[in-house]
Each structure stands twice: as C-alpha cells, then as structure tokens.
Amino acid sequence: MPISDTLTLMTFDRIQRSMKRMSHQINEANKTDRSILLLGVNQRGLAVANLLAKHLDEVIEQEVSIEHLRLDKEISADPEWMQKEYDGNLFVIIVDDVIFSGQTMFSALTTIVKELELQEIHSAVLVDRGHRKFPVKAEFYGMELPTKLNEHVKVVVTDGKVREVQLDRR
C-alpha cells in the first residue's frame, strides 16, 4: 500500500500575505492605471481571483472586475462573459490556483485572444511548481516551489474560499 503524507505549504495567513504582496506588484505593473479584469480559471482559479480582488481593492483606485473562465476537458471556454463589451484598454490577468505544465494557462490564453482584442495579458497563480511543457510563465505568484513529478500541490477551497495549500507526496 503506497504511503502518502501531506504537508501544509501555505496557511490562510500566509496566503493572505502573498495576496497582499501580489496586489502591490500588480499595482506597480499597471503603469497607466487601467481597470483590471481578473479571469479566474475554473473553480479554484476563480476562488483565488476573488481573494486577489479583495486585496487589490485595498491598494488601488481602479475598478476590479472578475469573470469566471470555464475550461472543460476539451479546453473550450464558456463564452457567456465574452459576450460583454470590454474596452481593449484593460489590465487583464488570468488567475489560476497552480501552474505546472502550463497547458491550462496556454489554453486560457488561446481562448482569450480568439475572443478579445487586448493590448496585453498577464498571469497570476497562487503556486508556481515548475515543470513547463508550454511556453508560459506566471508573472505574479504567491509561492514558487519546484516539485517532484510524483508530488501534487492542492489548493484547498471550501465554499468558494481559499483555505490552504497542501503538498501531497505519494
């Protein structure tokens, strides 16, 4: 029987500090003070985006909007929010919980550029664990943690709220 042990990487307090730091980094990167659009990828990315928005509201005066970017198994997006009229002069950030191979972030980027005409797109994740197969990176991240391929990083979300980050060693 395989032995699995779980290690808490980030407590709720540590996540809060990381979000605060990321919000300041985003504020500095948004040089022209554009409105910010956070696109939360699937459920956990949306939970991270909601928490990030809360912290951004504390440090910036610009409007912060959040949309849910649903990517299914075939990596196609839910186009509901894409029907809205968006000014191309937005500071757009794709938000996910963990970046690993980069496939999900790459798919999100591909979907967004097909639908919206934007000047630039940024990325934010709670945990960057390396091992890229696709040429994408997380510009804003809470923790950079090189992992082994057999390890699993899990962002624990309950009731739509980020609670902690765990490392599962299998």
QUIZIUR-V326216 format. One record per residue. N is the residue number from 1. RES is the residue in three letters. SS is DSSP state (@ for helix, = for strand, . for the rest). PSI is psi in whole degrees, -180 to 180 (* if undefined). Layout:
N RES SS PSI
N RES SS PSI
//
This chain:
1 MET . 126
2 PRO . 141
3 ILE . 133
4 SER . 128
5 ASP = 144
6 THR = 133
7 LEU = 133
8 THR = 118
9 LEU = -40
10 MET = 122
11 THR . 174
12 PHE @ -41
13 ASP @ -41
14 ARG @ -39
15 ILE @ -43
16 GLN @ -45
17 ARG @ -40
18 SER @ -41
19 MET @ -39
20 LYS @ -46
21 ARG @ -46
22 MET @ -38
23 SER @ -37
24 HIS @ -39
25 GLN @ -42
26 ILE @ -43
27 ASN @ -44
28 GLU @ -36
29 ALA @ -26
30 ASN . 71
31 LYS . -30
32 THR . 15
33 ASP . 45
34 ARG . 159
35 SER . 148
36 ILE = 134
37 LEU = 115
38 LEU = 126
39 LEU = 101
40 GLY = 121
41 VAL = 119
42 ASN @ -165
43 GLN @ -48
44 ARG @ -36
45 GLY @ -37
46 LEU @ -40
47 ALA @ -42
48 VAL @ -41
49 ALA @ -41
50 ASN @ -42
51 LEU @ -41
52 LEU @ -41
53 ALA @ -40
54 LYS @ -44
55 HIS @ -36
56 LEU @ -39
57 ASP @ -26
58 GLU @ -20
59 VAL @ -11
60 ILE . 161
61 GLU . -15
62 GLN . 158
63 GLU . 139
64 VAL = 119
65 SER = 151
66 ILE = 134
67 GLU = 152
68 HIS = 115
69 LEU = 102
70 ARG . 124
71 LEU = 122
72 ASP . -174
73 LYS . -33
74 GLU . 5
75 ILE . 50
76 SER . 147
77 ALA = 157
78 ASP . 112
79 PRO . 3
80 GLU . -53
81 TRP @ -22
82 MET @ -10
83 GLN @ -15
84 LYS . 155
85 GLU . 118
86 TYR . 137
87 ASP . 131
88 GLY . -10
89 ASN . 47
90 LEU . 155
91 PHE = 98
92 VAL = 132
93 ILE = 123
94 ILE = 126
95 VAL = 129
96 ASP = 170
97 ASP = -51
98 VAL = 140
99 ILE = 131
100 PHE . -91
101 SER . -25
102 GLY . -3
103 GLN @ -45
104 THR @ -44
105 MET @ -41
106 PHE @ -43
107 SER @ -40
108 ALA @ -45
109 LEU @ -47
110 THR @ -43
111 THR @ -45
112 ILE @ -44
113 VAL @ -21
114 LYS @ -30
115 GLU @ -33
116 LEU . 143
117 GLU . 110
118 LEU . 156
119 GLN . -35
120 GLU . 159
121 ILE = 139
122 HIS = 171
123 SER = 145
124 ALA = 139
125 VAL = 158
126 LEU = -41
127 VAL = 129
128 ASP = 113
129 ARG . 11
130 GLY . -160
131 HIS . 43
132 ARG . 139
133 LYS . -18
134 PHE . 150
135 PRO . 65
136 VAL . 156
137 LYS . 161
138 ALA . 117
139 GLU . -39
140 PHE = 127
141 TYR = 151
142 GLY = -39
143 MET = 135
144 GLU = 119
145 LEU . 98
146 PRO . 128
147 THR . 168
148 LYS . 155
149 LEU . -29
150 ASN . 0
151 GLU = 154
152 HIS = 128
153 VAL = 126
154 LYS = 125
155 VAL = 117
156 VAL = 120
157 VAL = 125
158 THR = 135
159 ASP . 37
160 GLY . 10
161 LYS = 138
162 VAL = 129
163 ARG = -48
164 GLU = 171
165 VAL = 131
166 GLN = 150
167 LEU = 123
168 ASP = 118
169 ARG = 120
170 ARG . *
//
